[in-house]
């Protein structure tokens, strides 16, 4: 359809106003234009875009749909309409519109780019990657396509490939701020904190701002132990999005470990502003529970349940609070009703199993355990509970899984190359770890009590002493695997491929009164404790202060006390199955106990 020069000039003028952010002027010009040409599809579409930008999504959608009726062969109309749907969270409808645009114009890159991101948001990672690869096939020098590919690969946990994609985008356009930001966020996830912060600061220098940048910087700064700056970054992120649960949790966790008595104040502030937001109220209950404030946590959950009493996840959460407070009968009632409503909530089912075992009802717990074991046969969580139920029922499976003689091994380390003795290496480790133990209190969500824990994965730490001790662990791990052997019928040795890699490492310092609650490591396969330094009191065999203990569940369980103890000493490494319940007795004196721990996972022998 031919367009007169006057009409074309009018549309260009409106578009220019819109591009310059002069929305009010653009709207007025558009309305004036449509008085003269009420069926002009382009002007109708522009008015729809303007109304959507002004916050009137419904009117914007109606006008865009009308423009497509007037001129159904304009691919850009479908792209803009799809963008509106995508911003509104209507992803399946957005996908359909992007595909219509591509049917009309297969080379429409903005449609394919947005379609790829939409598919990624829908969890259809393979399709998203295919669309991205198609973009790159058409133009290998498209930095936006490379950055989109990095985002999609990150969603598939293909982190090194994602990094390469972001770096390719930045080779093409070094001023691409979004690629710098996304690369920085990815590197923080990979715990490469120095590189992460450099990328994020580059994004900021290029004009980047807002929630995502502040939140990502906070995570990188925590890994670098720049705690005051990290708190400022998280606080800024929360100020921008006070209802963002993950940001609020990170800020509360950091403030708690820094011994801030009002560590949850930002979450409380969000509740005052948004009293009907059940997610944020549930979060407050979670952090109060982890801080041992059971009555306050229960009060928050009772408010949540008044608003949504049928939600099983909140009833499971209440069951956890009641369980921690020792009110087992009430906890069982809540957990059972929630389990009937949502039998697939594995976290809630774990609370129920734990409650039943503590109440001396292993027969009732076992069907739930077996159902979860069937769903997740390698889960360390369900192996631990299956062993405990078998123990209470007097079944031989317990001794197979908790074979203390065979499965707990102690190794006296030899000094690695470059160190004259383990005494010298441990002294260097103490100095390196001293710098990294900057928190006053233990983490909110770990087994540690009255002590501090490092936040950064030690496998990513460049300190020479830390690198050396990690290397020194290699031979004991190999020896453990040789001694373990392979048995297809045992959940530990069935996974023995002849080699293992350290997936994550951390350090803990116990202060006066410090100990570990009994726990297992759900993400591990083989777990550990290495003693860098121990207080003199551990030598008292009667008190067993600071000793490592095995076999006792997290909560008091009749007939399930600790059965095996290991006396700590500097230079000693203890290896054991990750599913095995373990904890420590408290230390009582002023001397600290410093350890390094790691989880190892199986890998294939080359």
Helices and strands as residue ranges (DSSP letters): H 5-19, H 23-36, H 41-53, H 57-70, H 75-87, H 91-104, H 109-121, H 125-138, H 143-155, H 159-172, H 177-189, H 193-205, H 211-223, H 227-240, H 245-257, H 265-273, H 278-290, H 294-307, H 312-324, H 328-341, H 346-358, H 362-375, H 380-392, H 397-401, H 404-407, E 409-412, H 422-436, E 448-453, G 458-460, H 464-484, G 493-495, E 498-516, E 526-533, G 536-539, E 548-550, E 564-566, E 572-577, E 582-584, E 593-604
